[in-house]
Amino acid sequence: MFGDIIHAGNEQCGIGLHCGEQVKKNCSAEKERVNQTMQSYTINEAEKEFLKNYDITRYDRPSVAADIAIFSVMARAGLTGREQVQDKENYRKMPEQKLKILLIRRASYPYKDCFSLPGGFCRKNEDIYETARRELYEETYVENAYLNPCGIFGEAGRDPRGWVISHAFLALIDGEQCRIKAGSDAWEARWFDVTFSGEEIKKEVKEDGAFLEHKYVLTLESSDIFATNLPDRREGEAIVLSAVIKEQKEFKNYHETLRYEVLENDGFAFDHAKIITCALLSLRRQAQMGGPIVFDLMSKRFTLAQLQNAYEIILGRKLLTANFRRKMADFVVETDEMITGAGHRPAKLFQRNIEAFYR
């Protein structure tokens, strides 16, 4: 969608069992729907006998987990005192913002003291979506956030504890409106500024398909501790994580096969650098299509400049303002409120056009 409005420029957040009555109602409604579907199927005597004698322990079974890449757009971390004063004095300048991701520092083995995505194992009789929603709430106290699957990771050896298949989810939240805390299995929880870039390093086109190879560089930097169990809390401690990931795309008979490999890893637990890369690429693809996904990063009311800024941060490039506003016109509704401040014209506040989201 944004292919025609890109301006030449630099590339550069089932909810838990304790998440409230509404969440419990949603989960119960889904289970009731499944039960009603099953009621339309009648199990005969032969099938009852088969199920009675069926031994599921004959087959190896993996543990199933949900890992969540929780993103937000917030003010850049690590501003010096002088930079903060300059931002306050420059009323015309929008505060610098960055795409951020929430990570936890593991308090136990394996990968003790390394950083990982929030997540956990699926409980008995729990749907994987319920697991993801529960873990999201436990880390952020956010209910009903955007939450969508972005991949399944089950490569042998990815977890030294055994065979673990992880369902990865992409979550978007308004980070300034949430309260984050580290779970019982983590030292701390931090927001990291995201820097992500990639380049094509190989391309082969044949009669029956093609082979593409990209290299992505992921750097996460944090100087803020929002929630921690560390007894020696160190305010302003800077932490930098980095990884290099190779993506291989093979097209054969018009079908695509994707493979990812972590070439370098500094500070990430498990294969979470790979999961973050896949989540970032998914987020960029959906934003590039011009869909309303970015609205989940916004407050209830926002300016069009703030909305455009969020898209630009995710896409890594500037957008032409006039074309952007034309593309977004159906998704927003003007309110009677405005942002006022010395040094600039008042800015109109907008909110989502709910009808456009549920067509």
URURVEN-V11718 format. One record per backbone hydrogen bond with DSSP energy under -1.0 kcal/mol. NH is the residue of the N-H (numbers start at 0). CO is the residue of the C=O. If there is no record, write none. Layout:
nh->{NH & NH}
co->{CO & CO}
This chain:
nh->{1 & 4 & 6 & 11 & 18 & 23 & 24 & 25 & 26 & 27 & 28 & 29 & 30 & 31 & 32 & 33 & 34 & 35 & 36 & 37 & 38 & 39 & 40 & 47 & 48 & 49 & 50 & 51 & 52 & 57 & 58 & 62 & 64 & 65 & 66 & 67 & 68 & 70 & 71 & 73 & 75 & 83 & 84 & 85 & 86 & 87 & 88 & 89 & 90 & 92 & 97 & 99 & 100 & 101 & 102 & 103 & 104 & 105 & 106 & 112 & 113 & 114 & 115 & 119 & 121 & 125 & 130 & 131 & 132 & 133 & 134 & 135 & 136 & 137 & 138 & 139 & 140 & 145 & 147 & 149 & 152 & 157 & 161 & 164 & 165 & 166 & 167 & 168 & 169 & 170 & 171 & 172 & 174 & 176 & 178 & 180 & 185 & 186 & 188 & 189 & 191 & 192 & 193 & 194 & 196 & 198 & 200 & 201 & 203 & 205 & 209 & 210 & 211 & 212 & 213 & 214 & 215 & 216 & 217 & 218 & 219 & 220 & 221 & 226 & 228 & 236 & 238 & 240 & 241 & 242 & 243 & 244 & 245 & 246 & 247 & 248 & 249 & 250 & 251 & 252 & 254 & 256 & 258 & 260 & 262 & 263 & 265 & 268 & 271 & 274 & 275 & 276 & 277 & 278 & 279 & 280 & 281 & 282 & 283 & 284 & 285 & 286 & 287 & 288 & 289 & 290 & 294 & 295 & 296 & 297 & 301 & 306 & 307 & 308 & 309 & 310 & 311 & 312 & 313 & 314 & 315 & 319 & 323 & 324 & 325 & 326 & 327 & 330 & 332 & 334 & 338 & 343 & 346 & 348 & 349 & 350 & 352 & 353 & 355 & 356}
co->{287 & 1 & 317 & 315 & 15 & 19 & 20 & 21 & 22 & 23 & 24 & 25 & 26 & 27 & 28 & 29 & 30 & 31 & 32 & 33 & 34 & 36 & 37 & 43 & 44 & 45 & 46 & 47 & 48 & 54 & 55 & 162 & 164 & 119 & 166 & 117 & 168 & 170 & 99 & 97 & 95 & 79 & 80 & 81 & 82 & 83 & 84 & 85 & 88 & 89 & 73 & 71 & 191 & 69 & 189 & 115 & 187 & 113 & 184 & 105 & 110 & 266 & 103 & 65 & 63 & 122 & 126 & 127 & 128 & 129 & 130 & 131 & 132 & 133 & 134 & 135 & 136 & 171 & 169 & 167 & 165 & 154 & 158 & 62 & 152 & 64 & 150 & 66 & 147 & 68 & 145 & 70 & 172 & 173 & 139 & 138 & 182 & 104 & 226 & 102 & 100 & 220 & 98 & 218 & 216 & 214 & 212 & 212 & 210 & 208 & 250 & 203 & 248 & 201 & 246 & 198 & 244 & 196 & 242 & 194 & 240 & 192 & 238 & 188 & 186 & 233 & 221 & 219 & 265 & 217 & 263 & 215 & 260 & 213 & 258 & 211 & 256 & 209 & 254 & 207 & 251 & 249 & 247 & 245 & 243 & 243 & 241 & 114 & 268 & 270 & 271 & 272 & 273 & 274 & 275 & 276 & 277 & 278 & 279 & 280 & 281 & 282 & 283 & 284 & 286 & 285 & 291 & 292 & 293 & 294 & 349 & 302 & 303 & 304 & 305 & 306 & 307 & 308 & 309 & 310 & 311 & 4 & 319 & 320 & 321 & 322 & 323 & 327 & 350 & 348 & 346 & 340 & 338 & 336 & 301 & 332 & 330 & 351 & 352 & 352}
